[in-house]
Amino acid sequence: MPRSTIVIGLLGTVLDRGQGTKRWEDWRPTVSLGQHDDFLMDRFELLHDRKFARLAGTVAADLRSVSPETEVRLHEVAFQDAWDFEEVYGALHDFVRQYPFRPETEDYLVHITTGTHVAQICLFLLTESRHLPARLIQTSPPDRSRRRSAGDYAIVDLDLSKYDRLASRFEEERTGAQSVLKSGIETRNDAFNRLIGRIEFVATQTREPLLLTGPTGAGKSQLARRVFELKKARHQINGAFVEVNCATIRGDAAMSALFGHVKGAFTGALKDRPGLLRAADGGLLFLDEVGELGLDEQAMLLRALEEKRFLPLGGDREAQSDFQLIAGTNRDLAAAVREGRFREDLLARMNLWTFVLPGLRERVEDVAPNLDYELNQFTRRTGRRITMSREVRERFLDFATSPRAAWRANFRDLNAAVTRMATLSPGGRITAEAMTEEIARLETLWRGAEPPTTAEEDPLANLASLKSLPSLDLFDRLQLAAVLRVCCTMPTLSEAGRHLFAVSRGRKTRTNDADRLRKYLARFGLSWADVRGLGVPSKPAR
């Protein structure tokens, strides 16, 4: 049995209007739907405001006269303000909720031509979200050569493959944008990929400040530049990318560098200087190590962010600059606020969107693709193609992803390691000798950076409160000492767990290394707080 065709449409208070016999000389979109020989309607659900009930009656009668087989039903919908998005959507949504749809026996079309633009948008949204299980039908008037015709109509199915391909194009664009932020590296760490997805979405939706935190060498500067490139490609900014390392400027030099100065502002100020904030006008300003700024510079920066105006050093006329700020730091700015070294109001202004970049040790899955990236970068810089044999690569990655690899400077360490190995391989292939030498160099470097302490050598020495210690077998004492030695060098319980269970965690479908370590310590009456009180301060999370 053929399915019935049902059209749902709004009364066009302007386009459907007409009086007397002359109304038949005008194109009226609702009536025109009944004038097409190749389009038959079984029922038309005509929605109208109570104020236009008389016009709705006329249009319904005219539609019945041109299409006798069409049943016309009138429905009142209340619009106090037909241009109020919330009100119109609510009224249409209420109609949809109470309407008895029968999609198994009826096909539904939503007439999108009539009504205010707000109403048309609301009908589209309700259809696209499948609240209305329908397709769209759009009508258009005839051209002058066909003045008395019914015009044209087109049916749009939002489930058609064209719509799917359009959605795929948006997905490809989104994936491409995330690839830009990752420098094209096919990262495998799920948490990092989710983080990049969130940064991509936020960065393209707002001009508010972004705060990037994380350890030194985690890639904050590179990510800031990629955000700029992404926004530039989408025509969201038209200015320059200006990068400042706040740790390299102090006092008057900082004021002058950031906000500019006028001639004679201080000794040596021989001419006016515009400053980096003005250079970033219309673009993106990246303040790396923002926690190193002095309090005076912080106050000036806050005003520049909020009012887009600031006073150059020694000047009496304000300058203007409209820039987006990305700030980077490896410091705990909240702690700096408590210590009086950072302004609380500035942190509140920058802290709207904060993203914590993980270190390389937290992303061991990404060591391999980043190794390939660094090799390619060396080739680009030097013009020399450098490769690694499978055996050498596997041996290096075994070390690089093991607890032995501290990666204290994160990607800077990896970049330096690849550069050294590549430089010592004049034949174009990194040798096993160069790789072994580099591993030894890295281990020596990391040991030298943080030499062992007495408590690290014998963590149990400071556990006088551990009553069960005398009754422990030598095996348990040695195992516990090794566990605590690792804990002494880790910033968090989770990171300690990841290092201690690095091998077995790969065989589990679900991992909770922190919980495993917590339960192990509890066997000896210990907590993470006890470990942190051994006398060796745990490394702060950066």
N, C-alpha and C positions, 0 to 999 in steps of 0.2 A: 504494500500500500504506500503510495507516495506521501512524503512528509509535507505538512502545511508550511507555508511561508508567512512569517509574522514579522512586521516592521514596527519598530519602536522609534518614535521621533518626537521632538519638541515643536510646538506651534511657533512658526516664525511671525512674530508680532509686526514685523516690517515687511519681509519678503512675501508672506502669505496674505497680506492685507489687500483688500480690493472691494469696491462697491458697485452695485448695479451691474448691468450687462457688460460694462467696460472691463470688469475684472477679468473676463475671459481673454482679453487682449494682452494681459500681462502674464509673465512667467511666474508661477507660484510653485516653489519647490515641493511642498507637501502634496498639492493636487497633481503636479506633474508625474509623481510616481505611479499614479493610476492611469496615465495616458500612454504608457509604453506597451506596444503590442507584444513585445518579447519578454515582458516582466509582469508576472501575475502575483498579486498579493491575496492571501486568504483573510488576513486581518491586519488592521493598522491600529496600534496603540498610540493615541495622540495625547501627549502631556501638555498641559497648559496651566497658566496661573488663573486664579479665580477672576481677576480683573479683566481677563480677556475671554471670558466664557462665551460671549456673543460671537466674537470672531471665530472661536474654536467651533461653534455650532455651524457657522457658514461654511468653513473649510471642510468639516466632516460631511456636510450635505453635498458639497461640490465634488468631493472625492467619491462619494457613493454614486453620484450621477455619471461620472466618467468611468467608474469601475464597479458596476453593480454587484459583482461577485465578491467584493471586498467588504468585510464587516469592519466598521469603524467604532472604536471604543474611546471614550473621553475619560481622562484621568486628571484630576486637579492636583497640582503641586504648588506649594506655597513658597514664593520668593519675595521676601521683603525688599531685597536688593539683589537683582539678577547679576550684579558684578562682584558680589561677595563670594569669594572662592569657597570658604568654609561652609557658608549657608547653602550654596547651590549644590555642592558635593553632598552635604548631609541630606538634603531633600531628595536628590536622585538616588542616593544610597538607600534611603528608607523605602523608596518605590521598588528598587531592585530586590530588597530583602523580603518584601511581602508578595512579590509577583510569583504566581504559580508556574514556573518554567517546566516544560515537558520536552526536554531535548531529544528524547527517544522517538517522539512523533512530530516534532515541530522544529523548523529551521528559523533562526532569529537573525534579523538584520537591524542595525542601529543607524538611523538616518542622522548623519553628522553635519548636514548643511545648515540647518536652522538653529536658532537660539543664539545667545551671546557667545563671544569667544570663550568666556569662562565656562559656560554650559557645555560647549563643544569639547573643551579640554577635559571636563569631568566625565563626559560620556566616553571619551577615548580611554581615560584611565580605568574606568569601570570595565570596559571591554577588554583592555589589554591585561588587566589583572584577573580576568575570567569571572568577575562578579556577574557580568553580563555574558552568558555563554553564546556570543554572537559574532557575526562579521560586521564590518562597517559598509554602509552604502552612501555614496556621495553623489549629489546631483549638480548639474551645471546648466546655465541657461543656453538657449540656442543662439547661434550667431545671426547676424542681420539677414542673411540669405534664407534662413529658416525660421523667421520670426514667430510664426504661429505653431511651430513644432513643440514637442514636449521637452526639448533639450536633450542632454546626455546624462547617463548615470554610470557609475563604476563601483564594483564591489571589491572591498579589500579584506582579505583574510589574514588576521595577525598571526595565524599559525602556519602560513605558507612557507615554503622553503626559502623564499626571498627574505622573509623576516628572520628566519634562522641564520641565513648567510649574513644578514646585517648584524645580528647579535654576535656571530662569529668574528666579524670584522672588529667589533668593539672589544671582544675578548683578546684578539690578536694584538690590538693596539695597547691594551692594558698590560699584556704579557711583555710586549716590546718595551714599554715604559719601565717595567720592573727590571728588564735586562739592562737597560741603560744605567739604572741606579746601581746595578751589580757589575758594571763594566763588562758586561757580556759573559761573566763567569757563571757556569752552570752549577750554582751552589746546591748542596744536598741537605743541609741542615734545615729541618722543617720549621723550627722556631725562628731562624734567621729569615727564611723565605716569607713567613707570615709577617715579620717585622718590616721587611722591605715592601710588601704589599700595602701595609698600613701607611708607611711613609709616602709611597707613591700616591695613594689616594688623598691623604691630607695635603701634601705639598702642592697638588694640582687644584685643590679646592679652596685654598686660603692664602692670604698674604700675611697672616699673623706670624710672629716669631716661632722658630723651631729651636729646641735645645737638644743637642746631641751629646750624650755622655758615654763614658766607657774608658777603658784603659788606653794608655799611650800606644799608638800604632794600630788601633782597631779600625782605622779607615774613616775617621770623621771628616777630615779635610777632603778626601777624595769623594765621599758621599755628598758633601755640600756642593762641590763643583758639578756633580752629576745632576743634582736637583736643579741647579741653575740651567744646565744644558736642556733638561727636560722642559722646564717652564719656558725657556727661550724658543724651543721648537714649537711649542703650542701658542706662541705669541702672547704669553701671559706677562712677560716682562720685556722691556726693550733696552734696558741699560746694561752696564758692565758687571762682571763678577769681580768683586774686590775682596781680597783675603788679607787678614791682619793677624799676626801672632802677637797676642797681647803680652806675652812673657818677654818680648824683646823691646818694649817701650815703657818708659817710666817718667813720671813727673811732667815738666813742661814739654818734653819730647812727645809724651803720649798725648797730651792735649793738642799740641800742634799737629801731630800726625793724623789724629782722628777728626778734629774739628777745625783745623786750619788756624792761621794766625794772620794778623795784619802787620805790615811793615813797622818795625820798631817795638814790637810787643815784648821783646827780650833781647839780650845781647846776641848778636848774630842774625837777628831777623831782618835781613836786608831787603826783603820784598814780601808781598802778600803770598800766602800759601792757602789754597782752597781746602785742603784736607780730604781724607779718604771717605768721609760720609758724603760729601758732595760728589765725589767721584762715583759713588754707588747710586746716585739719584736715578730712579727708574729701574734699578737693577737689584742685585743681591749682595749684601755685605756679610761676609763670614768672619766672625770674631773667634779665632781659635784661642784656647786657654783663657777664656773670658774671666775666669776666677782670679787672674793675675792683675786685672785692672784696679787702679786705685779708687778710693771712695769718691773723689772729686769727678773722675772720669765716669764713674758709674752714675752719678747724679745727672751729668750732662747727657749721657746715653739714654737714660730714662725719659728725659724731656724730649729728646730727639725722636724716640719711638712713639711717644704719646701725642706730640704736637707737630712733628715733622719740622721743627725749628730748633736752632741752637745758636749760641753766641761764639764766634771764633775767638781765640785767645787774643786779648788786648783790643778787641773790637767793641764798637758800640752799636752796630747794626746787625740784626739777626740774619743768618743764612737759612736756607730751606733745602731739604732733601727728603724725597719720598722713596724709601728703600725697604726691601724685605730683609729681615735679620735672621741669620742662622748662627747660633752660638755653640761652641764646642768646649768641653772641659773634661778632665779626668779627675777633678776634685769633687768632694762632697760639698756642694754649695749650701745645702741646708746647715751643715756644720759650720761653714764659714759665716753664715748669718748669725748663728748663735755666738760665735766668737767675735762678732763685730767687724769682720773683714769683708763682708759683702752685704749690700743693701737688700733688705727684705722686700721692698717694693719693686726693685728691679727684678729680683728672682721671680716674684709673682707675675710680673709682666712677661718674662721669658718662658715661664713654666707652663704655658697653656698647652703646648704640645712638646712632650719630652720623650725621647727615644734612647734607650740604653743599648749601645752596640756591644755585642759580646766579644771577648778576646778569642784568639785562635785556639786556645786550649779548650774552650767551650764549643768549638765547632770542628772537631777532629775529622768529621766527614768531609769538610771542605778543604782539607789540606791538599788533597790530590788535584782538584780543579784549580786551586790557587797556585800550585806548583807549575802546572801547565801555563797558567797566565803569566807567571814571572819569567818563565823561559821564553815565551813569545815577546814579552816586553824587552828582554835583553836583546833579542834578535832585532826588534824595531830600533832600539837605541844604538846598537853597534853595527847592524848590517850583517852580523855573523849568526848563522843558524846553529843553535845548540840543541842536542838531543841527549837522551839517556837510554841505555839499554834496559830491557825489562827487568833484569836481575838487579841492576844498580838502582833503578827506580823503586822496585819493591823493597829493597833493603833500606833505602832512605825513608820511604813512607812508613815502614815498620817502626823506625826510630821516631819519626816526626809525629806519629799518632800514639806513641807510648807514653807512660808516665815520666819517662826520662826526659822528655822534651818539655822544657819550661815555657818557651816562647814568651819570655818576659817583655820583649818589645813587640810582640805579636807579628804583624805583617812586615814590619821593618826588619825583624830578625830573619823572616823567610826571604825577603828581597835581598838582604845582604848575603845570606847563605847561597842563594842561587847565583848571585853576581860573582862571589868568590869561586864557586865550583866551575862556573862557565869560563871565567878568566883563566883558570888553571888547566883548561882543557883546550889547547890550541888546535886539536884535530877536529873540533866540532862536536865531540861526544864526551860527556862527563864520564870520567873513569872511576873505577871502584876505589882507586887510591885517593883521588880527589874527594870522593864522597866520604870515605872513612876519615880522612884528615879533617873535613868540615864538621863531621859529627863530634870528633874529639874537641875541636875548637869551640863549638857551641856549648858542650858540656862544661868545658873549662871556663868559658865566659859566664855561664849562669852560676856556676859555683863561686866564681870570684865576685859576682854581683851581690850575692847574699851568702856569706860563709856560714857554715854550721855553728850552732851555739851549743853550750853544754847541755841545755835542756833538750835540744834536738838529738844529741848523741845518746842521751839517756833520759827520755821523757818521764820514765817512772820515778826518777829521783825526786821530782817535785810533787808526787802524789802521796804525801804522807797520810792523807785522809782516807786512802783506799784500804779499808780494813782487811779485805780478802787477799791483798797482795802477798803476804807471807805464805798463804796456803796454795798459791798458784804453782803448777808445774813449770819447769824451765821452758817447756815448749810454749805454754800459754803466755809466760812472761815475755818471751822473745817475740811472739806474734803480736801481743798487745803493744809492746814497745815500737815495733815496726809500724803498726797502724797509727799510733800517736805521733810518731815522727812525721808521717805524711800529713796528719791533721794540723801539725804545728806550722806547716808551710802553705796551708790552703786558706783562702779568705772565707769560705762558706762550707757548711756541712754538705751541701749538694755537690760542690766541686771536689771535696775530699772523697765522697762516695764514688763519683765518676772515675777518679784515678784508681781507687782501690779495687773497683769491680770492672775495670776497663775491658777485660777479656770475657768474663761470664755474662756481662750485660748484653753482649752481642748475640747471645743464644736465647735471650728472653723476648717474648712478644711484648711484654710490658715491663718497664724498668722504673724502679723507685729507689735509686741508690742511696738517697738521703735516709729513707726509712730503714734500709738494710743496715747502714752504718749506725744509725741511732739505736737499733735493737742490739747490735753487737756491743756497743759501749755500755748499754744498760745491763748486760750480763755481768759486768764488773762494777755496777753501781755508779757508772759515769754518765754525764750528760755533755752536750757540746759546750755548755758554759764552763764545765770543769776543765775541758781541753783548752779553752781559751784562757784559763787561769793558770796554766802551767808555768808561767814566768817567761814564755816566749810569745810576744804579741803576734797573733795571726796577721798575715798580710791583709791590709784593708782592701776591700773590693773597690776597684777603680772604675 
